[in-house]
Amino acid sequence: MTETDRIKLHESWKTPLTPEFLSDYMADLRTFLIQQKDAGKTVFPKGSEYFRALDLTPLDEVRVVILGQDPYHGPGQAHGLCFSVRPGVRPPPSLVNIYKELESDIGMPRPSHGFLESWAKQGVLLLNSVLTVQQAEAASHRGKGWEQFTDAIIRLIAAKDEPVVFLLWGSYAQKKAGFVQSVEQGGKHLVLKAPHPSPLSAHNGFFGCKHFSKTNAFLEANELPPIDWSLPPV
């Protein structure tokens, strides 16, 4: 059995990402994660959820990309989707601000939970740049290889024939996806930029950005189904 045979990942991603899984940097990343666990460190999310965003949103179904940075580092929060938390976990401040903008933009009532899987199942790829983190240590797994892997994911999406909406909130996301060719640059994708929804920056232009209505208007203009941003009870 080869290394890629052991990877549990949706086939639409597994085949084009095989060169990444066989790369030296991914071998180093696997070694690092094993060392973390051997040292008694708690890593979030659990191993079966590292690629949860990819499993819920196959490559051919991606219509929208939301980029995050690192998983939440508190117990019971991270489950493989950026900005999302498990059912029963209080929505973090940045997600609360996303809900405020959704309410202002499209009149969506604020959900009582922070579980965003219904978005992912509609084609919204909720991708963190770094897919793991040590408990209580924000940004602890940056620079270990995940960024190169998620760059490869973004390149695959940017190469799609169908138009995709990229929601880039904050300078980190905007820099990471800076190579995506927008409609304004002669490309086919809609790239929407705003400050991060964090309480530190949301009032500097995230509130009022209307990214959710703009996303659906673009999708519908390209004869693609809009996203139902409402969240069912969990």
Secondary structure, DSSP 8 states (H G I E B T S, - for coil): --TGGG----HHHHHHHHHHHTSHHHHHHHHHHHHHHHTT--EES-GGGTTHHHHHS-GGG--EEEEESS---STTT-SSSTT---TTS---HHHHHHHHHHHHHH-----SS---HHHHTTTEEEEESS--EETTBTTTTTTSSHHHHHHHHHHHHHT-SS--EEEEESHHHHHHTTTS-BGGGTSSBEEEEE--SSTTTGGGTTTT--HHHHHHHHHHHTT-----------
